[in-house]
Amino acid sequence: MKEILGMHLHLPSPLRLALPYPSLIYAVLIACTLPSLAVAAAVEEATDMAPSSEARSKQLAVSYTLQPEKLRKTSRPIQKSKLFRLLATGSAQARIVNIDGEVVRSSAPRASIQTLEISPDERWFLVKVGNAGYSIVSARSLMDMAKPPMHPEGPEDANNISWRIFDNNHLIGQADLPSLDTEGLTAAEVESLPPRDTLIYLYTISSNTMTPIQVADTLSRPFHIAGVTDGQVELLHYVTSEIFGARIVPLPAQ
């Protein structure tokens, strides 16, 4: 019977040799299967947020505008996540620890961790590391999922983009255009000047795309993004220090 099985099933040589020992067959099968399962799990995590090709094409075609919205007098209290904390912010000892106090990410030489934001669903967090820019990190694997662009699409003199979390699948970022009225001013005076304009971008994590957002003419510029609460963008005017609200609105397809 063993000869028949070995002849007609065309089993791989390790399994043919293991036929008299059933427990050894199970061991071989498990050894062959586990690496595949591990690879599948890694692929599943990496592609968990990825849309279909049709959905991605539609997303790439969407345009947005930032429209004024009445600032809410009372905002929902921000619930700080307890999963991760940033200690010694901005120093060479800056590090991110988990709920058990274990270090999950440390600063590199001359690249200290500056900021930490955790997504509303606590599935990922946004880290700014010195001049190296931003990383989106999986809260489960602690591996980098994506790196949003540092440089804006626009005038060459625009500064780097500052990103913050907008929702579970988006970041909102701004880049400023420096003032041109610098004649006769010292370096310190130039640095204190408000920018001449503000550029706004939306970064979609699942498709790894950055989209410029048109700023409505009715919004007073230049401004700084002060916060995001339940989809409302809170803006701070650079000159008057007035705080006002805005909302990102998709533009109708052309």
C-alpha positions in Angstrom: 0.0 0.0 0.0 2.8 2.4 0.8 4.4 1.7 -2.5 1.2 2.4 -4.3 0.6 5.7 -2.4 4.2 6.8 -3.2 3.9 5.9 -6.9 0.4 7.3 -7.7 0.3 10.4 -5.5 3.7 11.7 -6.8 4.5 13.0 -3.3 7.5 15.2 -2.8 10.5 13.2 -1.7 10.4 14.4 1.9 6.8 13.2 2.3 7.5 9.9 0.6 10.3 9.2 3.1 8.0 10.2 5.9 5.0 7.9 5.0 5.8 5.4 7.7 5.8 8.2 10.2 2.5 10.2 10.2 3.6 12.6 12.8 6.6 13.5 10.7 4.3 14.2 7.7 2.4 16.8 9.9 5.7 18.4 10.9 6.8 18.8 7.2 3.4 20.2 6.2 3.4 22.8 9.0 7.0 23.8 8.2 6.0 24.4 4.6 2.8 26.2 5.5 3.9 28.6 8.2 6.2 30.9 6.1 3.3 31.3 3.6 1.0 32.3 6.4 3.5 34.8 7.7 3.9 36.4 4.2 0.2 36.5 3.8 -0.3 38.3 7.1 2.4 40.9 6.2 0.8 41.5 2.8 -2.7 41.8 4.4 -1.4 44.5 6.8 0.4 46.4 4.1 -2.6 46.4 1.7 -5.4 46.7 4.3 -6.1 50.3 3.4 -5.4 50.0 -0.3 -8.4 50.7 -2.6 -9.3 49.0 -5.8 -7.8 50.3 -9.0 -11.2 51.8 -9.9 -11.5 53.5 -6.5 -7.9 54.8 -6.8 -8.6 56.3 -10.2 -11.7 58.1 -8.8 -9.7 59.4 -5.8 -7.0 60.8 -8.0 -9.5 62.7 -10.1 -11.2 64.4 -7.0 -10.4 68.0 -6.4 -11.0 69.8 -3.1 -11.6 73.3 -1.8 -11.2 74.8 1.7 -14.4 76.7 2.5 -15.2 78.9 5.5 -17.4 77.4 8.2 -18.7 78.9 11.4 -16.3 78.1 14.2 -17.8 75.9 16.8 -17.9 77.5 20.2 -17.5 74.2 22.0 -15.6 71.3 20.5 -15.6 67.7 21.5 -12.9 67.1 24.1 -9.8 65.5 22.5 -9.3 62.0 23.8 -5.6 61.4 24.1 -4.6 57.9 23.2 -2.9 55.8 25.9 -1.3 53.4 23.5 1.8 55.5 22.8 3.5 58.5 24.4 6.3 60.7 23.3 8.9 61.4 26.0 11.7 64.0 26.1 10.3 65.7 23.0 12.8 67.2 20.6 15.9 66.1 22.6 18.5 63.5 21.7 16.7 61.2 24.2 13.3 61.6 22.6 11.5 58.3 22.3 8.1 56.8 21.9 6.9 54.3 24.5 3.9 52.0 24.5 1.3 51.5 27.3 3.7 49.2 29.2 6.5 51.8 29.1 8.5 49.9 26.5 10.4 51.9 24.0 9.1 51.3 20.5 11.0 54.0 18.6 14.0 56.1 19.6 15.6 59.2 18.1 18.5 58.7 15.7 21.7 60.9 16.0 20.9 64.4 14.8 17.3 63.3 14.1 15.3 63.7 17.2 11.5 62.9 17.3 9.7 66.2 17.3 6.0 65.3 17.3 3.6 62.3 17.7 0.0 62.1 16.7 -2.2 59.0 16.8 -5.0 58.4 14.3 -8.6 58.4 15.7 -9.0 54.7 15.2 -5.5 54.1 16.8 -4.3 52.0 13.9 -1.4 54.2 13.0 0.5 57.2 14.2 2.3 60.2 12.6 5.8 61.0 13.6 8.0 64.0 12.7 11.7 63.3 12.9 14.0 66.3 12.7 14.7 67.3 9.2 13.9 63.9 7.9 10.3 64.7 7.6 7.3 62.6 8.6 6.5 58.9 8.8 3.2 57.1 9.1 3.8 54.1 11.4 1.6 51.0 11.9 0.5 50.7 15.5 0.4 46.9 15.2 3.7 46.2 13.4 5.5 49.4 14.3 6.8 49.5 10.7 6.6 52.6 8.5 3.5 52.5 6.3 4.2 55.6 4.2 6.1 58.9 4.1 4.1 61.9 3.0 6.0 64.4 0.7 8.1 67.1 2.3 8.1 69.5 -0.6 5.0 71.1 -2.0 3.9 71.2 -5.6 4.1 74.9 -6.3 6.5 77.9 -6.2 10.1 76.9 -5.6 10.5 79.2 -2.7 7.7 77.5 -0.7 8.9 76.0 2.6 8.4 72.4 3.6 5.0 71.0 4.3 3.8 70.6 7.9 1.5 67.7 8.2 -1.2 66.8 10.8 -3.8 64.1 11.0 -7.2 64.9 9.4 -9.0 61.6 9.8 -8.3 57.8 9.6 -7.1 58.0 6.0 -5.9 61.5 5.5 -3.4 64.1 6.5 -3.8 67.8 6.0 -0.7 69.9 5.4 0.4 73.5 4.8 3.3 75.2 3.3 4.0 78.9 3.4 5.3 81.2 0.8 7.8 83.6 2.4 7.4 87.4 2.2 9.1 89.2 -0.7 9.2 92.5 1.1 12.6 91.9 2.7 14.7 94.8 1.3 16.8 96.5 4.0 15.7 94.1 6.7 17.9 92.0 9.0 17.7 88.2 9.0 15.8 88.3 12.3 13.4 90.9 10.9 12.8 88.8 7.7 12.2 85.7 9.8 9.5 87.5 11.8 7.6 88.6 8.7 4.3 86.8 8.0 4.2 84.7 4.8 2.7 86.1 1.7 0.4 83.2 1.2 -0.5 79.7 2.5 -0.7 76.5 0.4 -2.9 73.6 1.7 -2.6 69.9 0.7 -4.5 66.7 1.4 -2.5 63.4 1.6 -4.5 60.2 1.2 -2.7 57.3 3.0 -4.5 54.4 1.2 -3.5 55.6 -2.3 -0.2 57.4 -1.3 -1.4 60.6 -3.1 -1.1 64.3 -2.4 -3.7 66.6 -3.7 -3.5 70.4 -3.5 -6.6 72.1 -2.0 -8.0 75.3 -3.4 -8.4 77.9 -0.8 -11.6 79.9 -1.1 -11.1 83.7 -1.7 -13.5 84.3 1.3 -10.9 82.9 3.7 -8.5 85.6 5.0 -4.9 84.7 4.3 -2.1 84.0 5.3 -3.1 81.6 8.0 -1.8 78.7 10.1 -3.7 75.4 10.7 -4.2 75.4 14.5 -6.1 72.1 14.8 -8.7 69.7 13.3 -11.8 68.6 15.2 -14.4 66.3 13.7 -13.6 67.5 10.2 -13.5 71.2 11.0 -10.2 72.8 10.3 -9.3 75.6 12.8 -7.3 78.4 11.3 -5.2 81.1 13.0 -4.6 84.3 11.0 -0.9 85.1 11.0 -1.4 88.9 11.3 -4.6 89.4 13.3 -4.4 86.2 15.4 -8.1 85.7 14.6 -9.2 82.1 14.8 -11.8 80.9 12.3 -13.2 77.7 11.0 -13.1 76.0 7.6 -14.0 72.7 6.0 -12.6 70.6 3.1 -15.3 70.2 0.4 -14.9 68.0 -2.7 -15.5 69.9 -5.9 -18.0 68.6 -8.4 -16.5 66.6 -11.2 -15.9 68.6 -14.4 
